[in-house]
Amino acid sequence: MTRKVRKVVFPVGGLGTASPATKSMPKEMLPVVDKPLIHYAFEEAYAAGIEQLIFVTGRNKTAIEDHFDHSYELQQTLSARDKKRRPGAYP
């Protein structure tokens, strides 16, 4: 009997003490080519059909939360200008 994996947990709550670069930005947010590293993991999980993504963060890692947060003001502005979501964009 096989069951489909529906949840994934990303443990991203470290203290960032390994290098000077991670004191100002979490290592999960360091850019690789054109996106933060954690976004690549998100895209892989989304493409695999994962329904629920859980990020366990530390209290000082608001950059990760902000990256995946919705900008309701931006969405409202785009709706008012009759802009549509681009094809292939994530929900």
N, CA, C and O atoms as a GROMACS GRO file, in nm:
protein
  364
    1MET      N    1   0.083  -0.116   0.000
    1MET     CA    2   0.000   0.000   0.000
    1MET      C    3   0.090   0.126   0.000
    1MET      O    4   0.172   0.143   0.090
    2THR      N    5   0.073   0.210  -0.098
    2THR     CA    6   0.150   0.334  -0.103
    2THR      C    7   0.057   0.452  -0.080
    2THR      O    8  -0.056   0.454  -0.127
    3ARG      N    9   0.107   0.549  -0.008
    3ARG     CA   10   0.030   0.669   0.019
    3ARG      C   11   0.105   0.788  -0.038
    3ARG      O   12   0.228   0.792  -0.037
    4LYS      N   13   0.030   0.883  -0.087
    4LYS     CA   14   0.089   1.003  -0.146
    4LYS      C   15   0.138   1.097  -0.035
    4LYS      O   16   0.068   1.119   0.064
    5VAL      N   17   0.256   1.151  -0.054
    5VAL     CA   18   0.308   1.250   0.040
    5VAL      C   19   0.234   1.381   0.015
    5VAL      O   20   0.230   1.429  -0.098
    6ARG      N   21   0.176   1.438   0.120
    6ARG     CA   22   0.097   1.560   0.102
    6ARG      C   23   0.155   1.679   0.177
    6ARG      O   24   0.117   1.792   0.148
    7LYS      N   25   0.244   1.655   0.271
    7LYS     CA   26   0.303   1.764   0.349
    7LYS      C   27   0.454   1.755   0.344
    7LYS      O   28   0.511   1.646   0.334
    8VAL      N   29   0.518   1.869   0.350
    8VAL     CA   30   0.663   1.872   0.361
    8VAL      C   31   0.699   1.978   0.465
    8VAL      O   32   0.636   2.084   0.472
    9VAL      N   33   0.800   1.949   0.546
    9VAL     CA   34   0.844   2.040   0.651
    9VAL      C   35   0.985   2.087   0.617
    9VAL      O   36   1.075   2.006   0.596
   10PHE      N   37   1.003   2.218   0.613
   10PHE     CA   38   1.134   2.278   0.589
   10PHE      C   39   1.186   2.333   0.722
   10PHE      O   40   1.135   2.435   0.768
   11PRO      N   41   1.286   2.271   0.786
   11PRO     CA   42   1.341   2.324   0.911
   11PRO      C   43   1.442   2.434   0.879
   11PRO      O   44   1.558   2.405   0.848
   12VAL      N   45   1.400   2.558   0.886
   12VAL     CA   46   1.486   2.672   0.849
   12VAL      C   47   1.503   2.768   0.966
   12VAL      O   48   1.507   2.889   0.948
   13GLY      N   49   1.512   2.714   1.086
   13GLY     CA   50   1.515   2.799   1.204
   13GLY      C   51   1.649   2.814   1.271
   13GLY      O   52   1.654   2.841   1.391
   14GLY      N   53   1.759   2.797   1.199
   14GLY     CA   54   1.892   2.809   1.259
   14GLY      C   55   1.924   2.951   1.301
   14GLY      O   56   1.850   3.044   1.271
   15LEU      N   57   2.035   2.966   1.371
   15LEU     CA   58   2.074   3.096   1.423
   15LEU      C   59   2.159   3.178   1.327
   15LEU      O   60   2.177   3.297   1.350
   16GLY      N   61   2.210   3.118   1.221
   16GLY     CA   62   2.291   3.192   1.125
   16GLY      C   63   2.426   3.234   1.176
   16GLY      O   64   2.472   3.344   1.146
   17THR      N   65   2.490   3.150   1.253
   17THR     CA   66   2.619   3.185   1.312
   17THR      C   67   2.737   3.127   1.234
   17THR      O   68   2.852   3.144   1.275
   18ALA      N   69   2.711   3.061   1.123
   18ALA     CA   70   2.818   2.991   1.050
   18ALA      C   71   2.907   3.086   0.970
   18ALA      O   72   3.027   3.061   0.958
   19SER      N   73   2.852   3.192   0.915
   19SER     CA   74   2.936   3.282   0.835
   19SER      C   75   2.888   3.426   0.850
   19SER      O   76   2.772   3.449   0.887
   20PRO      N   77   2.974   3.522   0.822
   20PRO     CA   78   2.935   3.662   0.834
   20PRO      C   79   2.819   3.700   0.740
   20PRO      O   80   2.740   3.789   0.772
   21ALA      N   81   2.808   3.633   0.627
   21ALA     CA   82   2.701   3.666   0.532
   21ALA      C   83   2.564   3.634   0.589
   21ALA      O   84   2.466   3.700   0.554
   22THR      N   85   2.554   3.535   0.677
   22THR     CA   86   2.424   3.494   0.729
   22THR      C   87   2.382   3.573   0.852
   22THR      O   88   2.275   3.547   0.908
   23LYS      N   89   2.462   3.667   0.896
   23LYS     CA   90   2.422   3.751   1.008
   23LYS      C   91   2.316   3.852   0.964
   23LYS      O   92   2.232   3.892   1.045
   24SER      N   93   2.320   3.894   0.839
   24SER     CA   94   2.223   3.992   0.790
   24SER      C   95   2.111   3.927   0.708
   24SER      O   96   2.005   3.986   0.691
   25MET      N   97   2.135   3.808   0.657
   25MET     CA   98   2.036   3.740   0.574
   25MET      C   99   2.045   3.590   0.600
   25MET      O  100   2.154   3.534   0.602
   26PRO      N  101   1.928   3.523   0.619
   26PRO     CA  102   1.932   3.378   0.640
   26PRO      C  103   1.993   3.307   0.519
   26PRO      O  104   1.970   3.348   0.406
   27LYS      N  105   2.068   3.200   0.543
   27LYS     CA  106   2.132   3.131   0.430
   27LYS      C  107   2.030   3.075   0.332
   27LYS      O  108   2.062   3.058   0.215
   28GLU      N  109   1.908   3.045   0.377
   28GLU     CA  110   1.803   2.998   0.287
   28GLU      C  111   1.762   3.106   0.187
   28GLU      O  112   1.706   3.075   0.082
   29MET      N  113   1.789   3.231   0.220
   29MET     CA  114   1.751   3.343   0.133
   29MET      C  115   1.867   3.389   0.044
   29MET      O  116   1.850   3.482  -0.035
   30LEU      N  117   1.982   3.327   0.056
   30LEU     CA  118   2.095   3.364  -0.030
   30LEU      C  119   2.059   3.332  -0.175
   30LEU      O  120   2.008   3.223  -0.203
   31PRO      N  121   2.083   3.424  -0.265
   31PRO     CA  122   2.043   3.402  -0.405
   31PRO      C  123   2.131   3.300  -0.476
   31PRO      O  124   2.253   3.297  -0.461
   32VAL      N  125   2.064   3.216  -0.553
   32VAL     CA  126   2.130   3.122  -0.643
   32VAL      C  127   2.077   3.157  -0.781
   32VAL      O  128   1.959   3.136  -0.810
   33VAL      N  129   2.163   3.211  -0.864
   33VAL     CA  130   2.130   3.265  -0.996
   33VAL      C  131   2.034   3.383  -0.979
   33VAL      O  132   2.080   3.497  -0.968
   34ASP      N  133   1.903   3.359  -0.975
   34ASP     CA  134   1.809   3.471  -0.970
   34ASP      C  135   1.702   3.458  -0.863
   34ASP      O  136   1.614   3.544  -0.854
   35LYS      N  137   1.706   3.353  -0.781
   35LYS     CA  138   1.606   3.330  -0.678
   35LYS      C  139   1.673   3.285  -0.548
   35LYS      O  140   1.783   3.230  -0.551
   36PRO      N  141   1.606   3.308  -0.435
   36PRO     CA  142   1.660   3.255  -0.310
   36PRO      C  143   1.660   3.102  -0.310
   36PRO      O  144   1.576   3.040  -0.374
   37LEU      N  145   1.754   3.045  -0.239
   37LEU     CA  146   1.769   2.900  -0.232
   37LEU      C  147   1.641   2.830  -0.188
   37LEU      O  148   1.605   2.726  -0.244
   38ILE      N  149   1.571   2.884  -0.090
   38ILE     CA  150   1.450   2.821  -0.039
   38ILE      C  151   1.340   2.819  -0.144
   38ILE      O  152   1.253   2.732  -0.140
   39HIS      N  153   1.341   2.912  -0.238
   39HIS     CA  154   1.239   2.915  -0.342
   39HIS      C  155   1.253   2.796  -0.437
   39HIS      O  156   1.153   2.744  -0.487
   40TYR      N  157   1.375   2.752  -0.462
   40TYR     CA  158   1.396   2.633  -0.544
   40TYR      C  159   1.336   2.509  -0.476
   40TYR      O  160   1.274   2.426  -0.541
   41ALA      N  161   1.355   2.498  -0.344
   41ALA     CA  162   1.298   2.385  -0.270
   41ALA      C  163   1.145   2.392  -0.275
   41ALA      O  164   1.078   2.289  -0.290
   42PHE      N  165   1.090   2.512  -0.262
   42PHE     CA  166   0.945   2.532  -0.271
   42PHE      C  167   0.893   2.488  -0.408
   42PHE      O  168   0.792   2.418  -0.416
   43GLU      N  169   0.961   2.528  -0.514
   43GLU     CA  170   0.917   2.492  -0.650
   43GLU      C  171   0.920   2.342  -0.673
   43GLU      O  172   0.831   2.286  -0.736
   44GLU      N  173   1.024   2.275  -0.620
   44GLU     CA  174   1.033   2.129  -0.635
   44GLU      C  175   0.918   2.060  -0.563
   44GLU      O  176   0.857   1.967  -0.617
   45ALA      N  177   0.889   2.105  -0.442
   45ALA     CA  178   0.779   2.045  -0.366
   45ALA      C  179   0.645   2.072  -0.434
   45ALA      O  180   0.561   1.982  -0.441
   46TYR      N  181   0.625   2.191  -0.484
   46TYR     CA  182   0.500   2.228  -0.552
   46TYR      C  183   0.483   2.144  -0.679
   46TYR      O  184   0.374   2.095  -0.708
   47ALA      N  185   0.590   2.127  -0.754
   47ALA     CA  186   0.586   2.048  -0.878
   47ALA      C  187   0.560   1.900  -0.848
   47ALA      O  188   0.505   1.829  -0.932
   48ALA      N  189   0.600   1.853  -0.730
   48ALA     CA  190   0.580   1.714  -0.692
   48ALA      C  191   0.438   1.689  -0.641
   48ALA      O  192   0.403   1.575  -0.609
   49GLY      N  193   0.358   1.793  -0.633
   49GLY     CA  194   0.220   1.777  -0.590
   49GLY      C  195   0.198   1.789  -0.440
   49GLY      O  196   0.094   1.747  -0.390
   50ILE      N  197   0.293   1.844  -0.369
   50ILE     CA  198   0.278   1.862  -0.225
   50ILE      C  199   0.167   1.964  -0.200
   50ILE      O  200   0.164   2.071  -0.262
   51GLU      N  201   0.077   1.931  -0.110
   51GLU     CA  202  -0.038   2.017  -0.083
   51GLU      C  203  -0.014   2.116   0.030
   51GLU      O  204  -0.075   2.223   0.031
   52GLN      N  205   0.072   2.082   0.124
   52GLN     CA  206   0.096   2.170   0.238
   52GLN      C  207   0.246   2.180   0.263
   52GLN      O  208   0.314   2.080   0.280
   53LEU      N  209   0.296   2.303   0.264
   53LEU     CA  210   0.437   2.329   0.288
   53LEU      C  211   0.449   2.401   0.421
   53LEU      O  212   0.383   2.502   0.443
   54ILE      N  213   0.531   2.348   0.510
   54ILE     CA  214   0.546   2.404   0.644
   54ILE      C  215   0.690   2.450   0.660
   54ILE      O  216   0.784   2.372   0.642
   55PHE      N  217   0.707   2.577   0.695
   55PHE     CA  218   0.839   2.633   0.720
   55PHE      C  219   0.853   2.658   0.869
   55PHE      O  220   0.779   2.739   0.926
   56VAL      N  221   0.946   2.589   0.934
   56VAL     CA  222   0.971   2.610   1.076
   56VAL      C  223   1.086   2.708   1.084
   56VAL      O  224   1.201   2.673   1.058
   57THR      N  225   1.054   2.832   1.121
   57THR     CA  226   1.153   2.939   1.121
   57THR      C  227   1.187   2.981   1.263
   57THR      O  228   1.121   2.943   1.359
   58GLY      N  229   1.292   3.061   1.272
   58GLY     CA  230   1.327   3.124   1.400
   58GLY      C  231   1.261   3.259   1.410
   58GLY      O  232   1.206   3.310   1.312
   59ARG      N  233   1.265   3.318   1.526
   59ARG     CA  234   1.195   3.446   1.546
   59ARG      C  235   1.260   3.561   1.469
   59ARG      O  236   1.194   3.662   1.445
   60ASN      N  237   1.384   3.548   1.430
   60ASN     CA  238   1.452   3.656   1.358
   60ASN      C  239   1.456   3.632   1.207
   60ASN      O  240   1.527   3.704   1.136
   61LYS      N  241   1.383   3.534   1.157
   61LYS     CA  242   1.387   3.500   1.014
   61LYS      C  243   1.263   3.551   0.942
   61LYS      O  244   1.194   3.473   0.876
   62THR      N  245   1.236   3.677   0.953
   62THR     CA  246   1.117   3.733   0.888
   62THR      C  247   1.136   3.743   0.737
   62THR      O  248   1.037   3.752   0.664
   63ALA      N  249   1.259   3.740   0.689
   63ALA     CA  250   1.283   3.749   0.544
   63ALA      C  251   1.220   3.630   0.472
   63ALA      O  252   1.168   3.646   0.361
   64ILE      N  253   1.224   3.512   0.532
   64ILE     CA  254   1.166   3.393   0.470
   64ILE      C  255   1.014   3.407   0.467
   64ILE      O  256   0.951   3.378   0.365
   65GLU      N  257   0.956   3.451   0.579
   65GLU     CA  258   0.811   3.472   0.584
   65GLU      C  259   0.768   3.578   0.483
   65GLU      O  260   0.669   3.560   0.412
   66ASP      N  261   0.842   3.686   0.477
   66ASP     CA  262   0.808   3.795   0.385
   66ASP      C  263   0.817   3.752   0.239
   66ASP      O  264   0.739   3.798   0.156
   67HIS      N  265   0.911   3.665   0.208
   67HIS     CA  266   0.929   3.620   0.070
   67HIS      C  267   0.806   3.546   0.019
   67HIS      O  268   0.767   3.562  -0.096
   68PHE      N  269   0.744   3.464   0.105
   68PHE     CA  270   0.630   3.385   0.063
   68PHE      C  271   0.496   3.448   0.099
   68PHE      O  272   0.390   3.391   0.070
   69ASP      N  273   0.498   3.565   0.161
   69ASP     CA  274   0.375   3.632   0.201
   69ASP      C  275   0.308   3.697   0.079
   69ASP      O  276   0.375   3.736  -0.016
   70HIS      N  277   0.175   3.706   0.086
   70HIS     CA  278   0.101   3.774  -0.021
   70HIS      C  279   0.101   3.924   0.004
   70HIS      O  280   0.088   3.968   0.118
   71SER      N  281   0.115   4.001  -0.101
   71SER     CA  282   0.104   4.145  -0.092
   71SER      C  283  -0.036   4.183  -0.137
   71SER      O  284  -0.063   4.199  -0.256
   72TYR      N  285  -0.126   4.198  -0.039
   72TYR     CA  286  -0.266   4.226  -0.072
   72TYR      C  287  -0.281   4.362  -0.140
   72TYR      O  288  -0.367   4.379  -0.226
   73GLU      N  289  -0.198   4.458  -0.101
   73GLU     CA  290  -0.204   4.590  -0.164
   73GLU      C  291  -0.167   4.581  -0.312
   73GLU      O  292  -0.232   4.642  -0.396
   74LEU      N  293  -0.063   4.504  -0.343
   74LEU     CA  294  -0.021   4.486  -0.482
   74LEU      C  295  -0.128   4.412  -0.561
   74LEU      O  296  -0.158   4.450  -0.674
   75GLN      N  297  -0.186   4.307  -0.503
   75GLN     CA  298  -0.292   4.233  -0.572
   75GLN      C  299  -0.412   4.322  -0.599
   75GLN      O  300  -0.472   4.313  -0.706
   76GLN      N  301  -0.447   4.408  -0.504
   76GLN     CA  302  -0.560   4.498  -0.523
   76GLN      C  303  -0.530   4.599  -0.633
   76GLN      O  304  -0.617   4.629  -0.715
   77THR      N  305  -0.409   4.652  -0.635
   77THR     CA  306  -0.370   4.749  -0.738
   77THR      C  307  -0.373   4.685  -0.877
   77THR      O  308  -0.423   4.745  -0.972
   78LEU      N  309  -0.320   4.563  -0.888
   78LEU     CA  310  -0.321   4.494  -1.017
   78LEU      C  311  -0.463   4.462  -1.062
   78LEU      O  312  -0.495   4.472  -1.181
   79SER      N  313  -0.549   4.423  -0.968
   79SER     CA  314  -0.689   4.395  -1.002
   79SER      C  315  -0.759   4.522  -1.050
   79SER      O  316  -0.837   4.518  -1.145
   80ALA      N  317  -0.730   4.633  -0.985
   80ALA     CA  318  -0.791   4.760  -1.025
   80ALA      C  319  -0.747   4.802  -1.165
   80ALA      O  320  -0.822   4.867  -1.238
   81ARG      N  321  -0.627   4.764  -1.202
   81ARG     CA  322  -0.575   4.797  -1.336
   81ARG      C  323  -0.607   4.688  -1.437
   81ARG      O  324  -0.561   4.693  -1.551
   82ASP      N  325  -0.688   4.588  -1.394
   82ASP     CA  326  -0.731   4.477  -1.478
   82ASP      C  327  -0.613   4.394  -1.529
   82ASP      O  328  -0.615   4.346  -1.642
   83LYS      N  329  -0.513   4.377  -1.444
   83LYS     CA  330  -0.398   4.292  -1.477
   83LYS      C  331  -0.430   4.150  -1.435
   83LYS      O  332  -0.490   4.128  -1.330
   84LYS      N  333  -0.392   4.055  -1.515
   84LYS     CA  334  -0.418   3.914  -1.488
   84LYS      C  335  -0.292   3.845  -1.438
   84LYS      O  336  -0.180   3.892  -1.462
   85ARG      N  337  -0.311   3.734  -1.369
   85ARG     CA  338  -0.197   3.653  -1.324
   85ARG      C  339  -0.130   3.594  -1.449
   85ARG      O  340  -0.197   3.546  -1.540
   86ARG      N  341   0.000   3.598  -1.452
   86ARG     CA  342   0.071   3.544  -1.566
   86ARG      C  343   0.061   3.392  -1.568
   86ARG      O  344   0.058   3.329  -1.463
   87PRO      N  345   0.056   3.334  -1.686
   87PRO     CA  346   0.044   3.187  -1.695
   87PRO      C  347   0.162   3.119  -1.627
   87PRO      O  348   0.277   3.162  -1.640
   88GLY      N  349   0.134   3.012  -1.554
   88GLY     CA  350   0.240   2.938  -1.488
   88GLY      C  351   0.278   2.992  -1.352
   88GLY      O  352   0.364   2.935  -1.285
   89ALA      N  353   0.214   3.103  -1.309
   89ALA     CA  354   0.246   3.159  -1.178
   89ALA      C  355   0.184   3.071  -1.070
   89ALA      O  356   0.084   3.002  -1.093
   90TYR      N  357   0.244   3.075  -0.952
   90TYR     CA  358   0.195   2.994  -0.841
   90TYR      C  359   0.075   3.061  -0.778
   90TYR      O  360   0.061   3.184  -0.786
   91PRO      N  361  -0.012   2.985  -0.715
   91PRO     CA  362  -0.130   3.044  -0.651
   91PRO      C  363  -0.095   3.132  -0.534
   91PRO      O  364  -0.184   3.188  -0.471
   0.00000   0.00000   0.00000
